[in-house]
Amino acid sequence: MTTTATPQTASTAYAIDRTHSEVLFRVRHLLSRVSGQFRDFSGSITFDPARPENARVAVGIKAASIDTAVADRDGHLKSADFFDVENHPEITFVSDRVVSKGADNFAVGGTLTIRGVARQIELPVTYLGVARDPWGNDKLGFEASIRLNRKEFGLTWNAALETGGFLVGDDVDVTLNVQAARAN
């Protein structure tokens, strides 16, 4: 009987550390840009620095945790006009591929679901490294930015302006600053 050895993987499971991570966004509103963030999110990352193409990511964001620092605007964003948090409480991303783009840059492909609309995206990611904090916790760091067209995810509300154009821009710039702690 012959057996084939299976290569051991050094993939490590990490949980996103919400205290040291951010999900930020910016969108054009009339003549300026409005910034905000989602405050309630969680996720897992499986990663091996020697084999980043095997990485896997799963993230869940509570849509109702949107915060632009203006309660009335946040209420409108939570309504059926935008995120419809009553019917679509979670935004999710699940990766299905990772492609090296050189040095510490990667394209993480997967399915992003917002308001029940699932679309394939490719998220440009920069790997920031692995380090042990002063309390002995192993941490993993990434940052990513992407421009999404909100209408592609069913976020279509808008108001025409008397001078032409629309109140809210279609493009939303999303920035992720992620620190994850090694799972026990």
C-alpha positions as CSV (number, residue, x, y, z in Angstrom):
1,M,0.0,0.0,0.0
2,T,1.3,3.4,-1.0
3,T,0.4,6.6,0.7
4,T,1.0,10.1,-0.4
5,A,2.0,12.7,2.2
6,T,-0.2,15.8,2.3
7,P,1.8,19.0,2.6
8,Q,1.3,20.7,5.9
9,T,-0.1,24.1,5.7
10,A,0.8,27.0,8.0
11,S,-2.5,28.7,7.5
12,T,-3.6,30.4,10.6
13,A,-7.1,31.5,11.5
14,Y,-7.7,35.1,12.6
15,A,-10.7,37.0,13.9
16,I,-11.1,40.6,12.9
17,D,-10.4,42.9,15.9
18,R,-13.2,45.4,15.7
19,T,-11.5,47.7,18.3
20,H,-8.5,48.2,15.9
21,S,-10.3,48.0,12.5
22,E,-12.5,50.3,10.5
23,V,-15.1,50.1,7.7
24,L,-15.2,53.6,6.2
25,F,-17.0,55.2,3.2
26,R,-17.3,58.5,1.4
27,V,-19.9,59.5,-1.2
28,R,-20.6,62.7,-3.0
29,H,-23.6,64.7,-1.6
30,L,-24.6,67.8,-3.5
31,L,-21.3,69.9,-3.5
32,S,-19.3,68.0,-0.9
33,R,-18.5,64.5,0.3
34,V,-20.1,62.8,3.2
35,S,-18.0,60.3,5.2
36,G,-19.2,57.6,7.5
37,Q,-18.5,54.2,8.9
38,F,-20.1,50.9,10.0
39,R,-19.4,50.3,13.7
40,D,-20.6,46.7,14.1
41,F,-18.8,44.0,12.0
42,S,-17.0,40.8,12.4
43,G,-15.1,38.4,10.3
44,S,-12.6,35.6,9.9
45,I,-9.4,35.4,7.9
46,T,-7.4,32.3,7.2
47,F,-3.9,33.3,6.0
48,D,-0.5,31.9,5.4
49,P,2.1,34.5,4.5
50,A,4.0,31.9,2.5
51,R,0.9,30.9,0.5
52,P,-1.4,34.0,0.3
53,E,-3.3,32.5,-2.6
54,N,-4.9,30.1,-0.2
55,A,-6.2,32.9,2.0
56,R,-10.0,33.0,2.8
57,V,-12.0,35.8,4.1
58,A,-15.6,36.0,5.5
59,V,-17.0,39.3,6.8
60,G,-20.4,40.4,8.1
61,I,-21.4,44.0,8.7
62,K,-24.5,45.0,10.5
63,A,-26.1,47.5,8.1
64,A,-27.9,49.3,11.0
65,S,-24.6,50.2,12.5
66,I,-24.1,52.9,9.8
67,D,-22.8,56.1,11.3
68,T,-22.3,59.5,9.5
69,A,-22.5,61.5,12.8
70,V,-26.0,62.9,11.7
71,A,-28.9,60.9,13.2
72,D,-31.5,62.0,10.7
73,R,-29.2,61.1,7.8
74,D,-28.4,57.7,9.4
75,G,-32.1,57.1,9.8
76,H,-32.7,57.7,6.1
77,L,-29.7,55.5,5.2
78,K,-31.2,52.7,7.3
79,S,-34.7,53.1,5.6
80,A,-36.1,51.3,2.6
81,D,-34.7,54.1,0.4
82,F,-31.2,52.9,1.0
83,F,-30.0,49.8,3.0
84,D,-33.5,48.7,4.1
85,V,-32.0,47.3,7.3
86,E,-35.3,45.7,8.4
87,N,-35.3,43.3,5.5
88,H,-31.5,43.2,4.8
89,P,-29.8,43.5,8.2
90,E,-26.4,42.3,7.1
91,I,-23.8,43.2,4.4
92,T,-21.5,40.2,3.7
93,F,-18.3,39.5,1.8
94,V,-17.0,35.9,1.2
95,S,-13.8,35.5,-0.8
96,D,-13.3,32.7,-3.3
97,R,-9.9,33.6,-4.7
98,V,-6.7,35.6,-4.0
99,V,-4.3,36.7,-6.7
100,S,-0.9,38.2,-6.0
101,K,-0.3,41.6,-7.6
102,G,3.3,41.8,-6.5
103,A,5.1,42.5,-3.3
104,D,2.4,42.8,-0.6
105,N,-0.5,43.6,-2.9
106,F,-3.3,41.2,-3.7
107,A,-6.6,41.1,-5.4
108,V,-9.1,39.3,-3.2
109,G,-12.1,38.2,-5.3
110,G,-15.4,37.1,-3.9
111,T,-19.1,37.8,-3.4
112,L,-20.3,41.1,-1.8
113,T,-23.9,41.1,-0.8
114,I,-25.7,44.4,0.0
115,R,-29.4,44.8,0.3
116,G,-29.8,41.2,-0.9
117,V,-28.0,41.9,-4.2
118,A,-24.9,39.6,-4.6
119,R,-22.1,40.7,-7.0
120,Q,-18.6,39.5,-7.7
121,I,-16.0,42.1,-6.8
122,E,-12.2,42.2,-6.8
123,L,-10.9,44.0,-3.7
124,P,-7.4,45.5,-4.0
125,V,-5.6,44.6,-0.7
126,T,-2.3,45.5,0.8
127,Y,-0.8,43.1,3.4
128,L,0.7,45.0,6.3
129,G,2.3,42.1,8.1
130,V,2.1,39.9,11.2
131,A,3.2,41.1,14.6
132,R,2.9,40.2,18.3
133,D,1.5,42.9,20.5
134,P,2.8,43.7,24.0
135,W,0.2,41.3,25.5
136,G,1.4,38.3,23.5
137,N,-1.4,38.4,20.9
138,D,-0.5,37.6,17.3
139,K,-2.0,40.2,14.9
140,L,-2.4,40.4,11.2
141,G,-2.9,43.6,9.3
142,F,-4.4,44.6,5.9
143,E,-5.8,47.7,4.3
144,A,-8.0,47.9,1.2
145,S,-9.9,50.5,-0.8
146,I,-12.5,50.1,-3.5
147,R,-14.9,52.3,-5.4
148,L,-18.4,50.7,-5.7
149,N,-21.4,51.9,-7.7
150,R,-24.2,51.9,-5.1
151,K,-26.9,51.4,-7.8
152,E,-25.4,48.0,-8.7
153,F,-26.4,46.9,-5.2
154,G,-30.0,48.3,-5.2
155,L,-29.2,51.6,-3.5
156,T,-30.9,53.7,-6.1
157,W,-32.7,56.5,-4.2
158,N,-31.8,60.0,-5.4
159,A,-33.3,63.4,-5.9
160,A,-32.9,65.5,-9.0
161,L,-31.5,69.0,-8.5
162,E,-33.1,72.1,-9.9
163,T,-29.7,73.0,-11.4
164,G,-29.2,69.6,-13.0
165,G,-27.6,66.5,-11.7
166,F,-28.5,64.5,-8.6
167,L,-28.2,64.9,-4.8
168,V,-26.2,61.7,-4.1
169,G,-23.3,60.4,-6.2
170,D,-23.4,56.9,-7.6
171,D,-19.8,56.1,-6.6
172,V,-19.0,55.2,-3.0
173,D,-15.3,55.0,-1.9
174,V,-14.9,52.2,0.7
175,T,-11.8,51.9,2.9
176,L,-11.0,49.0,5.1
177,N,-8.3,49.1,7.8
178,V,-8.2,45.7,9.3
179,Q,-6.3,44.2,12.2
180,A,-7.1,40.6,13.1
181,A,-6.1,38.6,16.1
182,R,-5.0,35.0,15.9
183,A,-8.0,32.8,16.8
184,N,-7.6,30.4,19.7
